[in-house]
Amino acid sequence: MGTLGCINDMMRRDKENRELRYRNRERMNETRNRLIEVKKRQSSRSSSETIKRMEKIAQQTLEREHLEQQSFFRGALFFILLVLGISVIVLLVIACFVA
């Protein structure tokens, strides 16, 4: 193939590549626009759902904190009573041996 054939081949490939790049750009724009539309639909729907969900989570957190405080108070009360009971028994035993 001569020089003229090489030049014609390069020009043909360049033209094909230009068309492919143009088609790829169009496809990327279509994909981008579809993703943006999906995101818009989800964000409008999810914003109200997110607020409701956050309120529900806050309510559940308050309930759990209240239950944890109650169980901690009960545990501390039980521990204090146990220590007092053991100390009373120890004092009675010591008082019996000393007297």
Secondary structure, DSSP 8 states (H G I E B T S, - for coil): --HHHHHHHHHHHHHHHHHHHHHHHHHHHHHHHHHHHHHHHHHHHHHHHHHHHHHHHHHHHHHHHHHHHHHHHHHHHHHHHHHHHHHHHHHHHHHHHH-
